[in-house]
Amino acid sequence: MTTATAIPAGTYTTDGVHSTAGFAVKHMLSTFRGTFGVVDAQVTVGDDGAARLEGSVPVSSVIVKDENLQAHLQSPEFFDAEQYPEIRFEGLELTIDGPAATLTGDLTIKGNTERVTAEGSVVGPIEDPFGNTKLGLQFETTVDRTRFGLNWNAPLPKGGFMLADDVTISVDLELAQA
């Protein structure tokens, strides 16, 4: 990964309290949203400015408003948490132009890996009140869930399906330099 901004060399790790990963999918007439309670990401920036971003979320940390649906999302019909316990992202290229950023990398869900590109922003680096260097990254992308083996759906009585195939994934990371 390369960066075009002055991010100090070093390793940055997620602040779990201030980092989120979520998804949104059309469900009949509305948008259904879920989040993951645990987000683990790391950005490593070399002395030459080259950077690498890796991240994961445990499937077991998925949070939705209904615990029955939460269990269904962890079943083989969706994420299959027992066989595929985590969702992983490995960044390949990061381009920053002022506050705008583009991130390309490999997303692995349910054992299926697809190259994705996400658009977003970078904030910082800044120094917090405790002398820590912090960096903020926000990205969003839309993927076809069926390309990752997430094929469950239910037909509607008058045509169409309950769930859309396109899912928007959003990640908001606050990272601290180690």
Residue, then its C-alpha position, 0 to 999 in steps of 0.5 A: m500500500t502507498t500513501a500520499t500523506a504525512i502519516p508518521a512511520g509506525t504501527y497503528t492498532t484499533d481502538g476497539v471502543h471507537s472503531t466500528a464495522g457494519f453492513a446494510v442490505k435492502h430487506m423488502l421495503s427498508t434497509f436492514r443494518g448490523t454491526f460487529g462488536v469486535v473490530d481488529a485492524q492494523v496499519t503499518v507505515g514504513d519509513d518510505g511512506a508505504a503502508r499496509l492495512e489488515g483487519s478482521v471481525p469475528v463472525s460471532s460478534v455480529i449484532v442485530k436487533d433480534e437474537n433469533l436473527q443473530a443466530h441465523l446469521q451465524s448459521p451455515e445459511f449465512f456466515d457459517a461462524e463454526q466453519y468460518p469464524e472470521i471475516r478478513f480484509e487484506g489491503l493492497e493499495l491505499t491512495i490518499d488525496g487530501p482527506a479523500a482515500t481509496l482502499t483496494g484489497d482482498l475481502t474474505i467472507k465464508g472462505n471466498t475472497e474477492r478484490v474490493t475497492a472502498e472509498g473513504s477518508v483519512v483524518g489525522p494524524i493528530e495527538d490526543p490529550f494523552g500524547n498518543t498519535k491517532l489516525g482515523l480511517q473511514f471506508e465504504t464499499t458495496v459488494d454482491r453477497t452471493r459472490f461470498g457464498l451468502n446465498w440465502n433468500a426467500p421469494l416474495p408471494k408476488g415476485g421478487f425476493m426478501l433480500a437484495d444481493d448488494v450489501t454496503i459495508s462500512v468501516d470506521l477506524e480510530l487507530a493509535q500508534a503503538 
